């Protein structure tokens, strides 16, 4: 039986154990990460298998809905080998009061989707680190190797304070391209702080002519390095600063990690850029539901381009 738990009903120590014993021990699904990304999150729990699914909730105009928090690439069902049928059962068990969903799931093989659920495949880009650094770099594309050869300055890649990284990101024009609103900025700030304070994440940057020209924040969890967020300035792009930053972090991640997760790939240009580091695609799902009453449903569909 799948039960719906309110936030106050959650045993977070038990929850984190369920995440760790599963086949996909995702950092995104840890209770402290969910607390930062979606305060008051709820959950579904299957009593038989002890598989779990977080529900990242919001309320607007009187309607309850499920959303994907900024910086949290995907969630879904976690536990010891959840089957496609069980994953479908979890989706069918989402309470009816959630009239709108726009969530991303760590699954691709779903059968007999519940009525009204629309899905599409998304791509994440990952690099296999279970080889030596020379072999990893040997898989880089020629343009990436050429860019790294053209600009290689000793000690250019340096540790960065979390507060400086947050300021670097939020002060960039690229924030507007990402569509970040004030709530997203708060979530982003909380995620960086919680990861830094728990020793799970660190910021590194690339200096050029005395200024930060690129910066990134990386989380290490259960053998996976996650590139949580980063960007390069216009000057930094001219001198391949992001190439340098990612290459340096790949090398540093070789010790103790099996996967370098670039946490992106929805846009073709980003897939090509990450593919230049030898990254391969890893599929997951976006699930959408719109059961809003008219005319709210029509307005939402128009805004989504559906």
C-alpha positions in Angstrom: 0.0 0.0 0.0 1.3 3.4 -0.9 0.7 6.1 1.7 0.8 9.9 1.5 2.8 11.5 4.3 2.6 15.1 5.3 5.9 16.8 6.1 5.2 16.6 9.8 4.8 12.8 9.5 8.3 12.2 8.0 11.1 10.4 9.8 14.0 12.0 8.1 16.6 9.7 9.4 14.6 6.7 8.1 14.1 8.6 4.8 17.8 9.1 4.2 18.5 5.4 4.9 15.9 4.5 2.2 17.7 6.9 -0.2 21.1 5.4 0.5 20.1 1.7 0.2 18.4 2.2 -3.2 19.9 1.6 -6.6 20.0 5.4 -7.2 21.3 7.1 -4.0 20.6 10.6 -5.3 21.9 13.6 -3.4 18.8 15.5 -4.7 16.5 13.2 -2.7 18.3 13.6 0.7 16.1 15.2 3.3 18.3 18.2 4.0 18.5 18.9 0.3 14.7 18.7 -0.1 14.3 20.9 3.0 16.5 23.6 1.3 14.8 23.2 -2.1 11.2 22.7 -1.1 10.4 23.5 2.5 7.4 21.5 3.7 7.9 18.8 1.0 5.6 15.8 1.3 6.1 12.1 0.3 4.7 8.9 -0.9 5.9 5.7 0.8 5.2 2.1 -0.3 4.8 0.1 2.9 5.6 -3.3 1.3 8.9 -2.4 -0.5 9.8 0.8 1.5 10.3 2.6 -1.8 9.7 6.4 -1.5 8.9 9.4 -3.7 9.3 13.0 -2.6 6.6 15.5 -3.5 7.9 19.0 -4.0 4.8 21.1 -3.4 3.6 24.7 -3.8 0.3 26.6 -3.7 -0.8 29.4 -6.0 -4.1 31.1 -6.6 -5.6 28.5 -4.2 -4.4 25.5 -6.2 -1.9 22.9 -5.0 0.7 21.8 -7.5 4.0 19.9 -7.9 7.0 21.6 -9.3 10.7 21.0 -9.9 12.7 23.2 -7.6 15.5 25.2 -9.1 18.8 23.3 -9.0 17.2 19.9 -8.4 17.5 18.1 -11.7 15.3 15.1 -11.0 13.6 13.2 -8.3 11.2 10.3 -8.7 11.0 6.9 -6.9 13.8 5.7 -4.7 14.5 2.4 -3.0 15.7 -1.1 -3.7 15.1 -1.6 -7.4 11.7 0.0 -8.0 9.9 -1.7 -10.9 8.2 0.1 -13.8 4.8 -1.1 -12.5 5.6 0.3 -9.0 6.7 3.6 -10.4 3.5 3.9 -12.3 1.6 3.0 -9.1 3.4 5.9 -7.3 2.3 8.3 -10.0 -1.3 7.1 -9.7 -1.1 7.6 -5.9 -0.3 11.3 -6.1 -3.2 13.0 -4.2 -5.9 14.4 -6.5 -5.6 17.8 -4.9 -2.4 18.4 -6.9 -4.1 19.7 -10.1 -0.9 20.6 -11.8 2.4 18.7 -12.1 5.6 19.7 -13.8 8.2 17.3 -12.3 11.3 15.3 -13.5 11.7 11.7 -12.7 14.6 9.2 -12.4 12.8 6.7 -14.6 12.2 6.0 -18.3 10.4 2.7 -18.5 6.9 3.4 -17.4 3.8 1.3 -18.4 0.2 2.3 -18.5 0.5 5.9 -17.4 -2.3 7.3 -15.3 -4.9 9.2 -17.2 -3.8 12.7 -18.1 0.0 12.2 -17.4 2.1 13.4 -20.3 5.8 12.5 -20.4 8.8 13.4 -22.5 12.4 12.2 -22.5 15.2 14.5 -21.3 18.9 13.9 -21.4 21.6 14.3 -18.7 25.2 14.2 -19.7 27.7 12.1 -17.6 31.4 11.1 -17.9 32.6 7.7 -16.8 35.6 8.2 -14.4 36.5 4.5 -14.1 39.7 4.9 -16.2 42.8 7.0 -15.9 42.9 10.8 -16.6 44.8 10.3 -19.8 42.1 8.0 -21.2 39.4 10.4 -20.1 41.1 13.3 -21.8 41.7 11.2 -24.9 37.9 11.2 -25.4 37.7 15.0 -25.5 36.8 16.5 -28.9 39.5 18.2 -30.9 38.0 21.7 -30.3 38.1 21.2 -26.6 41.7 19.9 -26.6 42.7 22.9 -28.8 41.0 25.3 -26.4 42.7 23.9 -23.4 46.1 24.0 -25.2 45.6 27.6 -26.1 45.1 28.8 -22.6 46.7 26.9 -19.7 47.8 29.1 -16.8 49.3 27.6 -13.7 47.1 28.0 -10.6 44.3 29.7 -12.6 41.8 27.3 -11.0 41.3 28.2 -7.4 38.9 27.5 -4.5 36.1 30.0 -4.1 34.1 31.0 -1.1 30.4 30.0 -1.2 29.3 33.6 -0.6 31.6 34.8 -3.5 30.2 32.1 -5.8 26.6 33.0 -5.0 27.4 36.7 -5.7 29.1 35.8 -8.9 26.1 33.8 -10.2 23.3 36.1 -9.0 25.1 39.2 -10.3 25.3 37.8 -13.8 23.1 38.6 -16.7 22.8 34.9 -17.3 20.4 34.6 -14.4 17.7 36.2 -16.6 18.4 33.7 -19.3 17.8 30.9 -16.8 14.5 32.5 -15.9 15.3 32.7 -12.2 12.8 34.5 -10.0 13.3 35.7 -6.4 12.1 32.3 -5.1 14.6 30.5 -7.3 17.4 32.7 -6.0 16.5 31.8 -2.4 16.4 28.1 -3.2 19.8 28.4 -5.0 21.3 30.2 -2.1 20.0 27.7 0.4 21.3 24.8 -1.6 24.8 26.2 -1.9 24.9 27.0 1.8 23.6 23.6 3.0 26.0 21.7 0.7 29.0 23.8 1.8 28.2 23.6 5.5 27.8 19.8 5.4 31.1 19.4 3.4 29.3 17.9 0.4 30.0 20.7 -2.1 32.6 23.2 -3.0 33.0 26.2 -5.4 35.9 26.6 -7.6 36.7 29.4 -10.0 39.0 30.5 -12.8 40.8 33.8 -12.6 41.9 35.7 -15.6 43.6 39.1 -15.4 42.8 39.3 -11.7 39.0 38.6 -12.0 36.8 35.6 -11.8 36.1 34.6 -15.4 34.3 31.3 -14.6 33.0 29.5 -11.6 31.2 26.3 -10.7 29.8 24.5 -7.7 30.3 20.8 -7.4 28.7 18.3 -5.0 30.2 14.9 -4.3 27.8 12.1 -3.1 28.0 8.3 -3.3 30.7 8.1 -6.0 29.2 10.9 -8.1 30.4 14.4 -8.7 27.6 16.7 -9.7 28.1 20.0 -11.5 25.3 21.8 -9.7 25.6 25.2 -11.4 28.2 27.4 -13.0 28.9 30.0 -15.7 31.6 31.9 -17.5 31.7 35.6 -18.2 32.0 36.9 -21.7 35.7 37.4 -21.2 36.0 34.0 -19.7 34.3 32.3 -22.7 36.9 33.9 -25.0 39.8 32.3 -23.1 38.0 28.9 -22.6 37.7 29.4 -18.8 34.8 26.9 -18.4 36.7 24.3 -20.4 39.6 24.8 -17.9 37.4 24.6 -14.9 35.6 21.4 -15.9 38.8 19.7 -17.0 40.4 20.5 -13.6 37.4 19.3 -11.7 37.3 16.1 -13.7 40.9 15.4 -12.8 40.2 16.1 -9.1 37.2 13.8 -9.1 39.1 10.8 -10.4 40.0 10.0 -6.8 37.0 8.2 -5.2 34.3 9.0 -7.8 32.9 6.8 -10.6 30.7 9.3 -12.4 31.1 13.0 -13.3 27.5 14.3 -13.7 27.3 17.5 -15.7 23.6 17.9 -14.7 22.5 19.3 -18.1 21.7 18.4 -21.6 18.3 19.7 -22.4 19.6 22.3 -24.8 21.4 21.1 -27.9 24.2 23.6 -27.5 24.9 22.4 -24.0 24.8 18.7 -25.1 27.4 19.5 -27.7 29.6 21.3 -25.2 29.5 18.5 -22.6 29.8 15.9 -25.4 33.1 17.6 -26.2 34.4 16.2 -22.8 33.4 12.7 -23.9 30.1 12.8 -22.0 27.4 10.4 -22.9 23.6 10.9 -22.6 21.6 9.4 -19.7 17.8 9.6 -20.1 15.1 10.5 -17.6 11.5 11.8 -17.8 9.6 15.0 -17.4 6.0 14.3 -16.3 3.3 16.9 -16.7 -0.4 17.0 -15.6 -2.9 19.8 -16.1 -6.2 19.1 -14.3 -6.9 22.7 -13.6 -10.5 24.0 -14.1 -11.1 26.1 -17.2 -10.0 28.8 -17.9 -6.9 28.2 -15.7 -6.1 25.1 -17.7 -6.2 27.0 -21.0 -4.1 29.8 -19.7 -1.4 27.3 -18.4 -1.4 25.4 -21.7 -0.9 28.6 -23.6 2.0 29.7 -21.4 3.6 26.3 -21.8 3.1 26.4 -25.6 1.1 23.2 -25.5 
